[in-house]
């Protein structure tokens, strides 16, 4: 079964206060200090020191995603 691109959900999380979906890209998770819910304006921040192992894995994933994007139009 294939997924229609319009059915794919952007990465993110529901707001813990109001439930509004907060979009977060891989790049924003890696480089943004905090996020604000567009629904209720709650500010969410991450303990980057405690989250370091997850952020290191995310950095590797981001690097591979960039490599795939760079080579996906490769012609022989």
C-alpha positions in Angstrom: 0.0 0.0 0.0 1.5 3.3 -1.0 0.9 6.5 1.0 -0.2 9.6 -0.9 2.1 12.5 0.0 -0.8 14.6 1.1 -1.6 11.9 3.7 1.9 12.0 5.2 2.1 13.9 8.4 5.0 16.3 9.1 7.3 15.3 11.9 6.4 16.8 15.3 4.5 16.2 18.5 1.2 17.2 20.1 1.3 20.0 22.6 1.2 18.6 26.1 -1.1 21.5 27.2 -3.7 21.9 24.3 -3.0 19.0 21.9 -2.3 21.2 18.9 0.3 19.5 16.6 3.7 21.3 16.8 5.7 20.7 13.6 9.4 20.0 14.2 11.9 19.2 11.5 15.0 17.2 12.1 17.0 20.4 11.6 14.9 22.3 14.1 15.3 19.6 16.7 19.1 19.7 16.2 19.6 23.5 16.2 16.6 25.2 17.9 16.7 25.9 21.6 12.9 25.8 22.1 9.6 25.4 20.3 6.4 27.4 20.8 2.9 25.8 20.4 1.0 27.8 17.8 -2.2 26.9 19.6 -1.6 28.0 23.2 1.8 29.6 23.0 3.4 27.2 25.5 7.2 27.2 25.1 8.8 23.8 25.1 12.5 23.3 25.6 14.8 20.3 25.6 17.5 19.4 28.1 20.2 19.1 25.4 22.8 17.7 27.8 20.4 14.9 28.9 19.3 14.4 25.3 22.8 14.2 23.9 22.7 10.5 22.9 19.5 11.0 21.0 20.7 14.2 19.4 23.9 12.4 18.2 21.8 9.7 16.5 19.5 12.3 15.0 22.6 14.1 13.7 23.7 10.9 11.9 20.2 10.4 10.5 20.2 14.0 9.3 23.6 13.5 7.6 22.3 10.4 5.8 19.1 12.1 4.7 21.2 14.9 3.2 23.4 12.3 1.4 20.3 10.6 0.0 18.8 13.9 -1.1 22.1 14.9 -2.8 22.3 11.6 -4.8 18.7 10.8 -5.5 18.8 12.4 -9.0 22.0 10.6 -9.9 22.0 9.4 -13.6 24.2 6.8 -15.1 
